[in-house]
Amino acid sequence: LLLTEPQDFSPGQFIQISNQLAKQQNDLKIVSITQLPTTKTFETTTSDQMKHFSVYQYNFNLVREGNYFSVLNYLEQLGQLGWPILLSNFDIKREGNILHVNIQCNVLTTTRN
């Protein structure tokens, strides 16, 4: 798993781009996007060079509505952003041809000192 450096990622940038991708889909509605608390998932210091290494997980909750293909296309585009994105919770409810999708999305980044 390739992790991005912090300067390559910002929560605001992720929110903006994920909303732009949703708007590109004709039949996809942006219901909400919420930034959840960021967590430090791993931390270590190497003894040979005394370098500090941390992994941070930025967490978001995305709620979208649309037909099957608009949701599928959106998720494919989201996965091609170049950031390591994990979908840790994925809830789909169907009403007729409309899917109500609630996604907990996590982006991992690193820091090195």
Secondary structure, 3 states (H helix, E strand, C coil): CCCECHHHCCHHHHHHHHHHHHHHCCCEEEEEEEEEEEEEEEEEECCCCCCEEEEEEEEEEEEEEECHHHHHHHHHHHHCCCCCEEEEEEEEEEECCEEEEEEEEEEEEEEEC
